[in-house]
Amino acid sequence: MTALLLELSDDLYEPIKQQALKKHEKPEQLVIELLRQLFEKPKTETDDFLQLAGCIHSDIADVSGNHDFYLGQAIKNDQ
């Protein structure tokens, strides 16, 4: 295990301290938990969009190649 010393401003440390108190944890434990969440499974916008792949059926066969055109048309029609 490696030790890491952090210097935090009061405005950053106070919310960490308050949240740790609510969870009956030490601030150090909360920071470690948050770092684990950050690095264990990074979530990207791409993940969200890939969940939609294949869920819409359309007669338009060239959406993947001309998606910018169709988005532009949709925006134009909404104005």
TABEL-V32845 format. One record per backbone hydrogen bond with DSSP energy under -0.5 kcal/mol. NH is the residue of the N-H (numbers start at 1). CO is the residue of the C=O. E is the energy in kcal/mol with one decimal. If there is no record, write none. Layout:
# TABEL-V32845
nh=<NH:NH>
co=<CO:CO>
e=<E:E>
This chain:
# TABEL-V32845
nh=<6:8:12:13:14:16:17:18:19:20:21:22:23:24:25:29:30:31:32:33:34:35:36:37:38:39:40:41:48:49:50:51:52:53:55:61:66:67:70:71:72:73:74:75:76:77:78:79:79>
co=<4:6:9:9:10:12:13:14:15:16:17:18:19:21:20:26:26:27:28:29:30:31:32:33:34:35:36:37:44:45:46:47:49:50:52:59:62:63:66:67:68:69:70:71:72:73:74:75:76>
e=<-0.6:-0.6:-1.1:-2.6:-2.7:-0.9:-2.9:-2.8:-2.4:-2.4:-2.2:-2.0:-1.6:-1.1:-2.9:-0.5:-1.9:-2.4:-2.1:-2.4:-2.6:-2.4:-2.3:-2.2:-1.9:-2.0:-2.7:-0.8:-1.1:-2.1:-2.7:-1.2:-1.3:-1.0:-2.2:-0.7:-2.2:-0.5:-2.1:-2.6:-2.5:-2.4:-2.2:-2.5:-2.6:-2.4:-1.4:-0.8:-0.8>
